[in-house]
Amino acid sequence: MMPINNYFSDVDSLAELESHEKWEEARCLLQKMWESDRLNSKKLIRLLSECWHVLSLWDCCIKTEELSYNVFQSTLIEYTEFGLRNFENDPYFLSVTGYMISLFPYLFYELGECDRYKEWENKGKEMLLKSKKLNPDDAIANILYLGTTPDFAKYNEAKFSIAPSLVGYFPGETAIEIYFRDILSPV
């Protein structure tokens, strides 16, 4: 078994911004952080996951009246495309972004391109499989991949085996780390 590695880089003040629902400030902070180090895939994953989190909860769980859906989605689309060109062999980029794409494909293309849903869903699944192949000992990549397969028993078994280590993979209190600890915890 490979050593535990944080899936998300630590970002000072991010959890605080999120707790005060300052989503635009959080997006700007992460975008600035990544733009100062554009070849750092973990910083890109942070930016993408923040945009994805906000968009996936739009109008149901977070206050959005002062936010622009288009800004969050265009950031997600533009920087995902950058990641697909530059991090096509980075297992962390592939697993986190592949998971986000496979779960909500419609967030990754412009409205009006409805025929692209299946294309993007398949792209996400392919990314998860590639991540698993590139880093076969990564328990998180394995679980995220298994979640796209019909083998629920294997998926649930993998979640039970990783449960004691989840905090090691996702140690922070940001929204996305809490999200991954929740969805990867056994039921």
DRENDO-1510 file (C-alpha; in Angstrom, 1 decimal, always signed):
<recs>
REC; n; res; u; v; w
REC; 1; MET; +0.0; +0.0; +0.0 .
REC; 2; MET; +1.3; +3.4; -0.9 .
REC; 3; PRO; +1.8; +6.1; +1.7 .
REC; 4; ILE; -1.0; +8.5; +2.3 .
REC; 5; ASN; -0.7; +11.7; +0.3 .
REC; 6; ASN; -3.1; +14.7; +0.7 .
REC; 7; TYR; -5.3; +15.0; -2.3 .
REC; 8; PHE; -5.6; +18.7; -1.9 .
REC; 9; SER; -3.0; +21.3; -1.2 .
REC; 10; ASP; -3.4; +23.3; +2.0 .
REC; 11; VAL; -4.7; +26.8; +1.4 .
REC; 12; ASP; -4.6; +29.3; +4.3 .
REC; 13; SER; -7.9; +31.0; +4.9 .
REC; 14; LEU; -9.9; +28.9; +2.4 .
REC; 15; ALA; -12.0; +27.1; +5.0 .
REC; 16; GLU; -12.7; +30.5; +6.7 .
REC; 17; LEU; -13.8; +32.1; +3.4 .
REC; 18; GLU; -16.1; +29.1; +2.7 .
REC; 19; SER; -17.6; +29.1; +6.2 .
REC; 20; HIS; -18.6; +32.8; +5.6 .
REC; 21; GLU; -19.9; +31.8; +2.1 .
REC; 22; LYS; -17.4; +34.1; +0.4 .
REC; 23; TRP; -17.3; +31.8; -2.6 .
REC; 24; GLU; -16.2; +34.5; -5.1 .
REC; 25; GLU; -13.3; +35.5; -2.8 .
REC; 26; ALA; -12.4; +31.9; -2.5 .
REC; 27; ARG; -12.4; +31.4; -6.3 .
REC; 28; CYS; -10.3; +34.5; -6.8 .
REC; 29; LEU; -7.8; +33.4; -4.1 .
REC; 30; LEU; -7.4; +30.0; -5.7 .
REC; 31; GLN; -7.2; +31.4; -9.2 .
REC; 32; LYS; -4.5; +33.8; -8.2 .
REC; 33; MET; -2.6; +31.1; -6.3 .
REC; 34; TRP; -2.7; +28.8; -9.4 .
REC; 35; GLU; -1.8; +31.5; -11.9 .
REC; 36; SER; +1.4; +32.2; -9.9 .
REC; 37; ASP; +2.3; +28.5; -10.3 .
REC; 38; ARG; +0.5; +27.3; -13.5 .
REC; 39; LEU; +2.3; +23.9; -13.7 .
REC; 40; ASN; +1.2; +22.8; -10.2 .
REC; 41; SER; -1.6; +20.4; -10.8 .
REC; 42; LYS; -2.6; +20.3; -7.1 .
REC; 43; LYS; -3.2; +24.1; -7.2 .
REC; 44; LEU; -5.3; +23.6; -10.3 .
REC; 45; ILE; -7.3; +20.9; -8.7 .
REC; 46; ARG; -8.1; +23.2; -5.8 .
REC; 47; LEU; -9.4; +25.9; -8.2 .
REC; 48; LEU; -11.4; +23.4; -10.2 .
REC; 49; SER; -12.9; +21.7; -7.2 .
REC; 50; GLU; -14.0; +25.0; -5.7 .
REC; 51; CYS; -15.8; +26.0; -8.9 .
REC; 52; TRP; -17.3; +22.5; -9.2 .
REC; 53; HIS; -18.5; +22.5; -5.6 .
REC; 54; VAL; -20.2; +25.9; -5.9 .
REC; 55; LEU; -21.8; +24.9; -9.2 .
REC; 56; SER; -23.0; +21.5; -8.0 .
REC; 57; LEU; -24.7; +23.2; -5.0 .
REC; 58; TRP; -26.1; +26.2; -7.0 .
REC; 59; ASP; -29.4; +27.4; -5.7 .
REC; 60; CYS; -29.9; +24.5; -3.3 .
REC; 61; CYS; -27.3; +24.7; -0.5 .
REC; 62; ILE; -25.4; +27.9; -0.8 .
REC; 63; LYS; -26.2; +31.5; -1.2 .
REC; 64; THR; -25.8; +32.5; -4.9 .
REC; 65; GLU; -27.6; +35.8; -5.3 .
REC; 66; GLU; -24.3; +37.7; -5.4 .
REC; 67; LEU; -22.4; +35.1; -7.5 .
REC; 68; SER; -22.2; +34.7; -11.3 .
REC; 69; TYR; -22.9; +31.1; -12.5 .
REC; 70; ASN; -21.2; +32.0; -15.8 .
REC; 71; VAL; -18.0; +33.1; -14.1 .
REC; 72; PHE; -17.7; +29.9; -12.0 .
REC; 73; GLN; -18.6; +27.7; -15.0 .
REC; 74; SER; -16.3; +29.5; -17.5 .
REC; 75; THR; -13.5; +29.2; -15.0 .
REC; 76; LEU; -14.2; +25.5; -14.6 .
REC; 77; ILE; -14.3; +24.9; -18.3 .
REC; 78; GLU; -11.3; +27.0; -19.2 .
REC; 79; TYR; -9.0; +25.6; -16.6 .
REC; 80; THR; -10.2; +22.0; -17.0 .
REC; 81; GLU; -9.2; +22.3; -20.7 .
REC; 82; PHE; -5.8; +23.6; -19.6 .
REC; 83; GLY; -5.5; +20.6; -17.2 .
REC; 84; LEU; -6.5; +18.1; -19.9 .
REC; 85; ARG; -3.7; +19.5; -22.2 .
REC; 86; ASN; -1.0; +19.8; -19.5 .
REC; 87; PHE; -1.7; +17.1; -16.9 .
REC; 88; GLU; -3.0; +14.2; -19.0 .
REC; 89; ASN; -0.7; +11.8; -17.1 .
REC; 90; ASP; -1.1; +13.3; -13.6 .
REC; 91; PRO; -3.0; +10.7; -11.5 .
REC; 92; TYR; -4.3; +13.2; -9.0 .
REC; 93; PHE; -5.6; +15.5; -11.7 .
REC; 94; LEU; -7.1; +12.6; -13.5 .
REC; 95; SER; -8.9; +11.1; -10.5 .
REC; 96; VAL; -10.3; +14.3; -8.9 .
REC; 97; THR; -11.3; +16.0; -12.2 .
REC; 98; GLY; -12.4; +12.7; -13.7 .
REC; 99; TYR; -14.7; +12.1; -10.7 .
REC; 100; MET; -16.2; +15.6; -11.0 .
REC; 101; ILE; -16.7; +15.3; -14.7 .
REC; 102; SER; -18.3; +11.8; -14.5 .
REC; 103; LEU; -20.7; +13.0; -11.8 .
REC; 104; PHE; -21.8; +16.3; -13.4 .
REC; 105; PRO; -20.7; +16.3; -17.0 .
REC; 106; TYR; -23.0; +19.2; -17.9 .
REC; 107; LEU; -20.9; +21.6; -15.9 .
REC; 108; PHE; -17.9; +21.1; -18.2 .
REC; 109; TYR; -19.4; +22.4; -21.5 .
REC; 110; GLU; -21.4; +25.4; -22.5 .
REC; 111; LEU; -25.2; +25.5; -22.3 .
REC; 112; GLY; -26.8; +24.5; -25.6 .
REC; 113; GLU; -24.3; +21.7; -26.2 .
REC; 114; CYS; -26.6; +19.0; -24.7 .
REC; 115; ASP; -25.4; +16.4; -27.1 .
REC; 116; ARG; -22.0; +16.5; -25.3 .
REC; 117; TYR; -23.3; +15.0; -22.0 .
REC; 118; LYS; -22.4; +11.4; -22.8 .
REC; 119; GLU; -19.1; +12.4; -24.3 .
REC; 120; TRP; -18.1; +14.2; -21.1 .
REC; 121; GLU; -19.5; +11.5; -18.9 .
REC; 122; ASN; -17.3; +9.0; -20.7 .
REC; 123; LYS; -14.3; +11.3; -20.6 .
REC; 124; GLY; -14.6; +11.4; -16.8 .
REC; 125; LYS; -14.8; +7.7; -16.6 .
REC; 126; GLU; -11.8; +7.3; -18.9 .
REC; 127; MET; -9.8; +9.7; -16.7 .
REC; 128; LEU; -10.6; +7.7; -13.6 .
REC; 129; LEU; -9.5; +4.5; -15.3 .
REC; 130; LYS; -6.3; +6.1; -16.5 .
REC; 131; SER; -5.6; +7.4; -13.0 .
REC; 132; LYS; -6.1; +3.9; -11.5 .
REC; 133; LYS; -3.7; +2.5; -14.1 .
REC; 134; LEU; -1.1; +5.1; -13.6 .
REC; 135; ASN; -1.2; +4.8; -9.9 .
REC; 136; PRO; -2.6; +1.3; -9.1 .
REC; 137; ASP; -1.7; +1.5; -5.4 .
REC; 138; ASP; -3.7; +4.7; -4.8 .
REC; 139; ALA; -6.7; +3.7; -2.8 .
REC; 140; ILE; -8.7; +6.9; -3.5 .
REC; 141; ALA; -8.2; +6.6; -7.3 .
REC; 142; ASN; -9.3; +3.0; -7.0 .
REC; 143; ILE; -12.5; +3.8; -5.1 .
REC; 144; LEU; -13.4; +6.7; -7.3 .
REC; 145; TYR; -13.0; +4.4; -10.3 .
REC; 146; LEU; -15.1; +1.6; -8.7 .
REC; 147; GLY; -17.8; +4.1; -8.1 .
REC; 148; THR; -18.4; +4.3; -11.9 .
REC; 149; THR; -18.7; +0.5; -12.2 .
REC; 150; PRO; -21.7; -1.6; -11.5 .
REC; 151; ASP; -19.7; -3.6; -8.8 .
REC; 152; PHE; -21.3; -2.1; -5.7 .
REC; 153; ALA; -20.0; -4.8; -3.4 .
REC; 154; LYS; -16.4; -4.1; -4.5 .
REC; 155; TYR; -16.9; -0.4; -4.2 .
REC; 156; ASN; -18.4; -0.6; -0.7 .
REC; 157; GLU; -15.6; -3.0; +0.4 .
REC; 158; ALA; -13.0; -0.6; -0.8 .
REC; 159; LYS; -14.7; +2.2; +1.1 .
REC; 160; PHE; -14.6; +0.2; +4.3 .
REC; 161; SER; -10.9; -0.6; +3.8 .
REC; 162; ILE; -9.9; +3.1; +3.4 .
REC; 163; ALA; -12.2; +4.5; +6.2 .
REC; 164; PRO; -9.5; +4.7; +8.9 .
REC; 165; SER; -7.2; +6.6; +6.5 .
REC; 166; LEU; -9.7; +9.1; +5.0 .
REC; 167; VAL; -8.6; +12.0; +7.3 .
REC; 168; GLY; -5.0; +11.4; +6.1 .
REC; 169; TYR; -6.1; +11.9; +2.5 .
REC; 170; PHE; -8.4; +14.8; +3.2 .
REC; 171; PRO; -7.1; +16.4; +6.5 .
REC; 172; GLY; -8.5; +19.9; +6.1 .
REC; 173; GLU; -11.8; +21.5; +6.8 .
REC; 174; THR; -12.5; +23.0; +3.4 .
REC; 175; ALA; -15.8; +22.2; +1.7 .
REC; 176; ILE; -14.2; +19.8; -0.9 .
REC; 177; GLU; -12.2; +17.8; +1.7 .
REC; 178; ILE; -15.3; +17.4; +3.9 .
REC; 179; TYR; -17.3; +16.4; +0.8 .
REC; 180; PHE; -14.8; +13.7; -0.1 .
REC; 181; ARG; -14.6; +12.3; +3.5 .
REC; 182; ASP; -18.4; +12.1; +3.4 .
REC; 183; ILE; -18.8; +10.4; +0.1 .
REC; 184; LEU; -15.9; +8.0; +0.6 .
REC; 185; SER; -17.1; +7.0; +4.1 .
REC; 186; PRO; -18.8; +3.6; +4.2 .
REC; 187; VAL; -22.5; +3.6; +4.7 .
</recs>
